[in-house]
């Protein structure tokens, strides 16, 4: 008989208490971690946006997107004016009418995307200063009389 014999005996009540205590501790730690994440989510989200917004790759991509869209809009505007001029000489030309209509639709889509990007939280700060703050689709995508 040793002095540890008393501890070698498994007592069901004590074992159940340890198991329940361990499970309760794990659950409390999980709930606490979840509550911490919920409580810090607004600050973390704002920080994540700031990090993404100031990332060099984001700046480059945003500026390139603005430049591309503005260039496309100017090109569509020119195409619309050309199609309108051709259509003016022959108003019954169905093909030229469809060209004009499709150019106007594509132009409006580009204008809508440009304007949406000017409001995008990770893009609006990087719009080149020479590009407009917003674009009017009526001005850019319609024919001038």
MODELLER restraints for C-alpha pairs under 7 A, 6 or more apart:
rsr = mdl.restraints
at = mdl.atoms
rsr.add(forms.Gaussian(group=physical.xy_distance, feature=features.Distance(at['CA:52:A'], at['CA:58:A']), mean=6.82, stdev=0.5))
rsr.add(forms.Gaussian(group=physical.xy_distance, feature=features.Distance(at['CA:53:A'], at['CA:122:A']), mean=4.66, stdev=0.5))
rsr.add(forms.Gaussian(group=physical.xy_distance, feature=features.Distance(at['CA:59:A'], at['CA:126:A']), mean=5.95, stdev=0.5))
rsr.add(forms.Gaussian(group=physical.xy_distance, feature=features.Distance(at['CA:62:A'], at['CA:123:A']), mean=5.27, stdev=0.5))
rsr.add(forms.Gaussian(group=physical.xy_distance, feature=features.Distance(at['CA:62:A'], at['CA:126:A']), mean=6.02, stdev=0.5))
rsr.add(forms.Gaussian(group=physical.xy_distance, feature=features.Distance(at['CA:63:A'], at['CA:126:A']), mean=5.67, stdev=0.5))
rsr.add(forms.Gaussian(group=physical.xy_distance, feature=features.Distance(at['CA:63:A'], at['CA:127:A']), mean=5.68, stdev=0.5))
rsr.add(forms.Gaussian(group=physical.xy_distance, feature=features.Distance(at['CA:63:A'], at['CA:128:A']), mean=6.31, stdev=0.5))
rsr.add(forms.Gaussian(group=physical.xy_distance, feature=features.Distance(at['CA:66:A'], at['CA:114:A']), mean=6.78, stdev=0.5))
rsr.add(forms.Gaussian(group=physical.xy_distance, feature=features.Distance(at['CA:66:A'], at['CA:127:A']), mean=6.08, stdev=0.5))
rsr.add(forms.Gaussian(group=physical.xy_distance, feature=features.Distance(at['CA:69:A'], at['CA:110:A']), mean=6.26, stdev=0.5))
rsr.add(forms.Gaussian(group=physical.xy_distance, feature=features.Distance(at['CA:69:A'], at['CA:114:A']), mean=6.18, stdev=0.5))
rsr.add(forms.Gaussian(group=physical.xy_distance, feature=features.Distance(at['CA:73:A'], at['CA:107:A']), mean=5.86, stdev=0.5))
rsr.add(forms.Gaussian(group=physical.xy_distance, feature=features.Distance(at['CA:73:A'], at['CA:110:A']), mean=6.35, stdev=0.5))
rsr.add(forms.Gaussian(group=physical.xy_distance, feature=features.Distance(at['CA:73:A'], at['CA:111:A']), mean=6.74, stdev=0.5))
rsr.add(forms.Gaussian(group=physical.xy_distance, feature=features.Distance(at['CA:76:A'], at['CA:103:A']), mean=6.23, stdev=0.5))
rsr.add(forms.Gaussian(group=physical.xy_distance, feature=features.Distance(at['CA:76:A'], at['CA:107:A']), mean=5.62, stdev=0.5))
rsr.add(forms.Gaussian(group=physical.xy_distance, feature=features.Distance(at['CA:77:A'], at['CA:140:A']), mean=5.54, stdev=0.5))
rsr.add(forms.Gaussian(group=physical.xy_distance, feature=features.Distance(at['CA:77:A'], at['CA:141:A']), mean=5.77, stdev=0.5))
rsr.add(forms.Gaussian(group=physical.xy_distance, feature=features.Distance(at['CA:80:A'], at['CA:100:A']), mean=5.84, stdev=0.5))
rsr.add(forms.Gaussian(group=physical.xy_distance, feature=features.Distance(at['CA:80:A'], at['CA:103:A']), mean=6.11, stdev=0.5))
rsr.add(forms.Gaussian(group=physical.xy_distance, feature=features.Distance(at['CA:80:A'], at['CA:104:A']), mean=6.67, stdev=0.5))
rsr.add(forms.Gaussian(group=physical.xy_distance, feature=features.Distance(at['CA:80:A'], at['CA:143:A']), mean=6.47, stdev=0.5))
rsr.add(forms.Gaussian(group=physical.xy_distance, feature=features.Distance(at['CA:81:A'], at['CA:143:A']), mean=5.86, stdev=0.5))
rsr.add(forms.Gaussian(group=physical.xy_distance, feature=features.Distance(at['CA:83:A'], at['CA:96:A']), mean=6.52, stdev=0.5))
rsr.add(forms.Gaussian(group=physical.xy_distance, feature=features.Distance(at['CA:83:A'], at['CA:99:A']), mean=6.92, stdev=0.5))
rsr.add(forms.Gaussian(group=physical.xy_distance, feature=features.Distance(at['CA:83:A'], at['CA:100:A']), mean=5.49, stdev=0.5))
rsr.add(forms.Gaussian(group=physical.xy_distance, feature=features.Distance(at['CA:84:A'], at['CA:100:A']), mean=6.68, stdev=0.5))
rsr.add(forms.Gaussian(group=physical.xy_distance, feature=features.Distance(at['CA:84:A'], at['CA:143:A']), mean=6.46, stdev=0.5))
rsr.add(forms.Gaussian(group=physical.xy_distance, feature=features.Distance(at['CA:87:A'], at['CA:93:A']), mean=6.67, stdev=0.5))
rsr.add(forms.Gaussian(group=physical.xy_distance, feature=features.Distance(at['CA:87:A'], at['CA:96:A']), mean=6.10, stdev=0.5))
rsr.add(forms.Gaussian(group=physical.xy_distance, feature=features.Distance(at['CA:87:A'], at['CA:97:A']), mean=6.78, stdev=0.5))
rsr.add(forms.Gaussian(group=physical.xy_distance, feature=features.Distance(at['CA:104:A'], at['CA:141:A']), mean=5.26, stdev=0.5))
rsr.add(forms.Gaussian(group=physical.xy_distance, feature=features.Distance(at['CA:104:A'], at['CA:142:A']), mean=6.76, stdev=0.5))
rsr.add(forms.Gaussian(group=physical.xy_distance, feature=features.Distance(at['CA:107:A'], at['CA:141:A']), mean=5.67, stdev=0.5))
rsr.add(forms.Gaussian(group=physical.xy_distance, feature=features.Distance(at['CA:108:A'], at['CA:137:A']), mean=5.77, stdev=0.5))
rsr.add(forms.Gaussian(group=physical.xy_distance, feature=features.Distance(at['CA:108:A'], at['CA:141:A']), mean=6.32, stdev=0.5))
rsr.add(forms.Gaussian(group=physical.xy_distance, feature=features.Distance(at['CA:111:A'], at['CA:135:A']), mean=6.16, stdev=0.5))
rsr.add(forms.Gaussian(group=physical.xy_distance, feature=features.Distance(at['CA:111:A'], at['CA:137:A']), mean=6.02, stdev=0.5))
rsr.add(forms.Gaussian(group=physical.xy_distance, feature=features.Distance(at['CA:115:A'], at['CA:134:A']), mean=5.50, stdev=0.5))
rsr.add(forms.Gaussian(group=physical.xy_distance, feature=features.Distance(at['CA:115:A'], at['CA:135:A']), mean=6.51, stdev=0.5))
rsr.add(forms.Gaussian(group=physical.xy_distance, feature=features.Distance(at['CA:117:A'], at['CA:123:A']), mean=6.16, stdev=0.5))
rsr.add(forms.Gaussian(group=physical.xy_distance, feature=features.Distance(at['CA:117:A'], at['CA:124:A']), mean=6.42, stdev=0.5))
rsr.add(forms.Gaussian(group=physical.xy_distance, feature=features.Distance(at['CA:118:A'], at['CA:124:A']), mean=4.60, stdev=0.5))
rsr.add(forms.Gaussian(group=physical.xy_distance, feature=features.Distance(at['CA:118:A'], at['CA:133:A']), mean=6.92, stdev=0.5))
rsr.add(forms.Gaussian(group=physical.xy_distance, feature=features.Distance(at['CA:118:A'], at['CA:134:A']), mean=6.97, stdev=0.5))
